[in-house]
């Protein structure tokens, strides 16, 4: 090992902190912006745009684009082969790492972009993979990625001082996750519930913080219409608590 291979100096000047996500923007040798993410035992360096590792699989922008091109040219049935699975998973992991870094850096527009890419990859798996276990594994990650995209869109709206738009994104994200729960196998339900609860609480917090809370009776009607019976029960209890004594 030569001195050029040893990154002890970098690691020593940027100590790892397991309690938070550590990311920074720097420049590559050619002056291009790159993102670095500090992880235990090392540093991940990623391109800010395009595929995080900077490669072009098969000459395409990403594995997603390569697979789409293959399917579009296919005359027969278009299927993801078992050989495609590792590359799909590798790309999902790369975009997950960069999304974490982008959130830490406050670059919510790019975080939403990367969440979109991951969602499109999962949709590709749903539509073109015939391995049921492989599809199910990726469907279990769908609520989390939907929540991440929702967070990015809402945080971007808040930065632009558009709280109503932020609430809209949070409620839309909640609705999409609920749709997935209804379609998914029951085993995904418990895990998905945490994403739904997080978004519901955030929506309430945003409405209260920005004076957007509608009357409780209106909230109750809306909860019943969207079949959110848990929220409807909570609102009913709150209405009863606030009602004057008979």
Wavefront OBJ file of the C-alpha trace (Angstrom):
o trace
v 0.000 0.000 0.000
v 1.328 3.447 -0.935
v 0.629 6.742 0.742
v -1.902 7.555 -1.964
v -3.968 4.526 -0.974
v -4.155 5.330 2.716
v -7.206 7.430 3.633
v -6.459 7.577 7.361
v -5.960 11.327 7.119
v -9.440 11.845 5.654
v -11.062 9.610 8.244
v -9.136 11.233 11.072
v -10.160 14.745 10.039
v -13.810 13.714 9.712
v -14.658 11.487 12.701
v -17.632 9.165 12.328
v -20.693 10.003 14.459
v -23.238 7.178 14.585
v -25.935 9.486 15.991
v -26.437 11.439 12.765
v -26.044 11.350 9.008
v -22.809 13.042 7.981
v -22.601 14.367 4.431
v -20.729 17.120 2.699
v -20.368 18.619 -0.754
v -16.900 18.891 -2.236
v -15.285 19.009 -5.683
v -13.678 16.287 -7.741
v -10.280 16.546 -9.385
v -11.885 18.143 -12.441
v -13.872 20.649 -10.373
v -17.232 18.857 -10.631
v -19.412 18.817 -7.486
v -19.447 15.476 -5.659
v -21.135 14.310 -2.476
v -19.357 12.491 0.305
v -21.144 10.441 2.955
v -19.258 9.423 6.081
v -19.941 5.837 7.109
v -18.379 3.593 9.691
v -14.883 2.612 8.463
v -14.936 4.872 5.437
v -16.358 7.512 3.127
v -18.718 7.030 0.184
v -18.223 9.458 -2.688
v -21.071 9.961 -5.139
v -21.869 12.074 -8.153
v -24.429 14.767 -7.397
v -26.377 14.057 -10.594
v -26.812 11.002 -12.788
v -26.096 7.581 -11.371
v -24.356 7.946 -7.998
v -21.295 5.905 -9.013
v -20.919 7.847 -12.265
v -21.165 4.771 -14.494
v -23.404 4.212 -17.507
v -24.635 0.584 -17.474
v -24.678 -0.668 -21.058
v -24.202 2.924 -22.205
v -27.421 4.106 -20.538
v -27.925 6.677 -17.754
v -28.829 3.964 -15.274
v -29.930 0.367 -14.906
v -33.509 1.655 -14.911
v -33.024 3.271 -18.319
v -31.161 0.240 -19.673
v -33.938 -2.159 -18.680
v -36.624 0.122 -20.063
v -34.809 0.318 -23.404
v -34.487 -3.479 -23.544
v -38.179 -3.962 -22.773
v -39.233 -1.398 -25.373
v -37.254 -3.238 -28.049
v -38.441 -6.675 -26.953
v -40.922 -8.411 -29.247
v -42.022 -11.053 -26.757
v -42.524 -11.067 -23.021
v -40.300 -8.595 -21.192
v -38.942 -10.043 -17.982
v -36.242 -9.114 -15.539
v -33.862 -12.034 -15.384
v -32.157 -13.293 -12.249
v -28.971 -11.778 -13.677
v -30.632 -8.347 -13.580
v -31.535 -8.564 -9.884
v -28.090 -7.728 -8.446
v -27.779 -4.654 -10.677
v -31.260 -3.436 -9.768
v -30.505 -3.894 -6.069
v -27.135 -2.210 -6.420
v -28.733 0.820 -8.027
v -31.449 1.015 -5.373
v -28.788 0.966 -2.667
v -26.754 3.688 -4.386
v -29.783 5.963 -4.684
v -30.702 5.255 -1.062
v -27.246 6.349 0.116
v -27.319 9.503 -1.970
v -30.839 10.335 -0.828
v -29.695 10.122 2.789
v -26.847 12.500 2.008
v -29.086 14.921 0.103
v -31.525 15.116 3.020
v -28.620 15.881 5.325
v -27.415 18.614 2.960
v -30.909 20.101 2.654
v -31.065 19.429 -1.095
v -34.696 18.345 -1.050
v -35.292 18.739 -4.788
v -32.601 16.171 -5.603
v -33.734 13.950 -2.723
v -37.235 13.876 -4.261
v -35.694 13.155 -7.668
v -33.764 10.187 -6.280
v -36.860 8.877 -4.488
v -38.720 9.047 -7.813
v -35.956 7.016 -9.435
v -36.162 4.354 -6.730
v -39.952 4.193 -7.001
v -39.680 3.724 -10.758
v -37.197 0.884 -10.231
v -39.556 -0.798 -7.769
v -42.407 -0.391 -10.265
v -40.174 -1.995 -12.907
v -39.607 -4.954 -10.592
v -43.357 -5.255 -9.930
v -44.152 -5.289 -13.633
v -41.323 -7.381 -15.037
v -39.956 -9.752 -12.369
v -41.546 -13.188 -12.080
v -39.803 -14.157 -8.849
v -42.587 -13.617 -6.301
v -40.233 -13.483 -3.318
v -38.065 -10.882 -5.056
v -41.099 -8.743 -5.923
v -42.485 -9.025 -2.390
v -39.176 -7.943 -0.875
v -39.182 -4.774 -2.953
v -42.840 -4.059 -2.324
v -42.096 -4.037 1.404
v -39.699 -1.125 0.833
v -42.247 0.873 -1.165
v -43.938 2.652 1.798
v -40.595 3.882 3.126
v -39.534 5.284 -0.256
v -42.953 6.915 -0.705
v -42.563 8.512 2.712
v -39.071 9.747 1.785
v -40.380 11.345 -1.411
v -43.227 12.907 0.555
v -40.800 14.330 3.113
v -38.597 15.795 0.389
v -41.504 17.434 -1.444
v -43.035 18.821 1.751
v -39.726 20.163 3.073
v -39.066 21.831 -0.271
v -42.515 23.474 -0.130
v -41.861 24.686 3.417
v -38.560 26.183 2.327
v -40.490 28.113 -0.315
v -42.946 29.219 2.414
v -45.834 27.253 0.952
v -47.299 25.419 3.955
v -50.547 24.542 2.172
v -48.558 22.822 -0.557
v -46.529 21.008 2.097
v -49.691 19.711 3.769
v -51.027 18.635 0.368
v -47.877 16.586 -0.300
v -48.037 14.970 3.138
v -51.692 14.027 2.742
v -51.135 12.775 -0.811
v -48.203 10.660 0.333
v -50.332 9.215 3.129
v -53.039 8.325 0.627
v -50.580 6.553 -1.684
v -49.156 4.497 1.158
v -52.665 3.572 2.305
v -53.468 2.413 -1.237
v -50.386 0.227 -1.172
v -51.384 -1.247 2.200
v -54.773 -2.258 0.822
v -53.146 -4.000 -2.140
v -50.218 -5.547 -0.281
v -50.117 -8.780 1.658
v -51.054 -8.533 5.332
v -47.450 -9.127 6.401
v -46.529 -5.645 5.123
v -49.224 -3.959 7.181
v -47.492 -3.612 10.519
v -44.360 -2.086 9.059
v -46.291 0.287 6.834
v -48.304 1.614 9.751
v -45.294 3.545 11.091
v -44.955 5.535 7.862
v -48.666 6.364 7.852
v -48.644 7.420 11.502
v -45.591 9.610 10.972
v -47.194 11.437 8.042
v -50.556 11.873 9.788
v -48.893 13.409 12.818
v -46.745 15.634 10.651
v -49.783 16.847 8.712
v -51.555 17.755 11.963
v -48.463 19.526 13.256
v -48.089 21.524 10.028
v -51.744 22.553 9.975
v -51.598 23.752 13.570
v -48.278 25.544 13.146
v -49.504 27.459 10.099
v -53.110 28.053 11.096
v -54.461 25.633 8.514
v -56.435 23.404 10.868
v -60.053 23.105 9.626
v -62.908 22.704 12.129
v -62.912 19.319 13.863
v -66.274 18.439 12.320
v -64.846 18.977 8.820
v -61.816 16.876 9.692
v -64.111 14.118 10.941
v -66.128 14.121 7.701
v -62.924 13.967 5.648
v -61.518 11.095 7.735
v -64.735 9.084 7.293
v -64.747 9.711 3.526
v -61.204 8.409 3.145
v -62.062 5.456 5.443
v -59.458 6.508 8.008
v -61.485 5.156 10.924
v -58.679 5.383 13.468
v -58.361 9.117 12.824
v -62.153 9.461 12.794
v -62.353 7.889 16.253
v -59.667 10.249 17.559
v -61.481 13.283 16.160
v -64.800 12.092 17.595
v -63.223 11.823 21.042
v -61.720 15.298 20.707
v -65.079 16.788 19.671
v -66.744 15.183 22.698
v -64.065 16.496 25.041
v -64.528 20.028 23.755
v -68.310 19.932 23.745
v -70.044 22.055 26.463
v -71.718 20.144 29.256
v -75.302 19.258 28.513
l 1 2 3 4 5 6 7 8 9 10 11 12 13 14 15 16 17 18 19 20 21 22 23 24 25 26 27 28 29 30 31 32 33 34 35 36 37 38 39 40 41 42 43 44 45 46 47 48 49 50 51 52 53 54 55 56 57 58 59 60 61 62 63 64 65 66 67 68 69 70 71 72 73 74 75 76 77 78 79 80 81 82 83 84 85 86 87 88 89 90 91 92 93 94 95 96 97 98 99 100 101 102 103 104 105 106 107 108 109 110 111 112 113 114 115 116 117 118 119 120 121 122 123 124 125 126 127 128 129 130 131 132 133 134 135 136 137 138 139 140 141 142 143 144 145 146 147 148 149 150 151 152 153 154 155 156 157 158 159 160 161 162 163 164 165 166 167 168 169 170 171 172 173 174 175 176 177 178 179 180 181 182 183 184 185 186 187 188 189 190 191 192 193 194 195 196 197 198 199 200 201 202 203 204 205 206 207 208 209 210 211 212 213 214 215 216 217 218 219 220 221 222 223 224 225 226 227 228 229 230 231 232 233 234 235 236 237 238 239 240 241 242 243 244 245 246
